[in-house]
Amino acid sequence: MNHNIGSPKFKVGVLGGGQLGRMLIQEAINFNIDIHILDVEGSPCSLVASHFKNGNIKDFEDVLNFGKDLDVLTIEIENVNIEALYELEKRGVKVFPQPKVIELIQDKGKQKEFYVVNNFPTAPYLLVNDLAETELNIDYIPFVQKLRTGGYDGKGVQTITSISDLEKGFDAPCVLEKFVDLEKELSVIVARNENGETMSFPVVEQEFNNEANLVEFLFSPADISSTIEETAQEIAKSIITKLDMVGLLAVEFFLSKTGELFVNEIAPRPHNSGHQTIEGNITSQFEQHLRSICGLPLGSTSIIKPSVMINLLGAKGYEGAAVYKGIHDILRIDGVYPHLYGKEMTKPFRKMGHITIVHNNLDKAKEIAHLVKETIQVISE
Ligand code: ADP
């Protein structure tokens, strides 16, 4: 293989056909990169991908067959068949991020060990095998119990602040992480190409919806000191370099009330905390991901305009075919960019899309974002 970029023969495959894959396709068109997607029929990419293969990203044969004729294979979700990726790597397909990185990240316990061994700051933790072992650690309360594997978007995370909370605890291998009194949650996206060049996006700030454990608002840039900004970017660059990873890495941080910065977790792919870069920055995270995995120079990450991103979640109490109530009203406002992910069915808190608001003044963008949030609702027919 090894076709040239821009040639119609240059094929990039993506495991996973969700919204991240969909936004990657949008950017790939500009570079004439032919994107191939593997996922089940009906996923957000299935209607827009020029090459969509119906299959299971966790199945060895499906992944192997899908990947064997590609120039580059990447992911938009970590939960994929690792053995097939190792085999493809052996056969000469460029698998970015590399399987060893994905394997590490699939396990929150291994992630934590990686931070500690390499002196990256992270909250104290214990590893346990099941609920009985968790219950032996009541002295460790308050802690956050996290499934070592399989959790995503806050599913697989429980805050345990009292002994009675243990009733809802997971009976599975978990990380028990000391509860951090949070000032802010920050995120940095960093890219690295095969030449070892790294480039970081400016730090953003994420505000969570406590009920859904999902990001409600994202602010770019983050309102933090230049010391925290530089430290977070340096840590993110050191992590991607230490991993020897090629691709895009999102590094989520906790900033504690006492001013300490802790690495929470990392994701080796485009990330929810980088959606605002599509309109807000010179290079979007999706373009940067393609640049990094296709051997291209990395693009400038500078902010063009401050921005706020809102996740468009399915409204509580509605389940069925999605209707975007209020979308006409928000489209009358300047600088408001909706992205609908093409998911036919809504349910409470399902990520149905996102909206980015750009403005010269971040405070004004925040005001508009609140108005947008009150105006639009994803309900069902
Ligand atoms: P996921 O992988 O599902 O996103 P996270 O580990 O990032 O799970 O946890 C989800 C959210 O739970 C975090 O963004 C944060 O708001 C809260 N959280 C997680 N760990 C801690 C902690 N140690 N202290 C305080 N809050 C936490």
Residues whose N, C-alpha, C, O or C-beta is under 5 A from the ligand:
A	BS01	ADP	A123 V144 G151 Y152 D153 G154 K155 V157 E177 K178 F179 V180 F208 N213
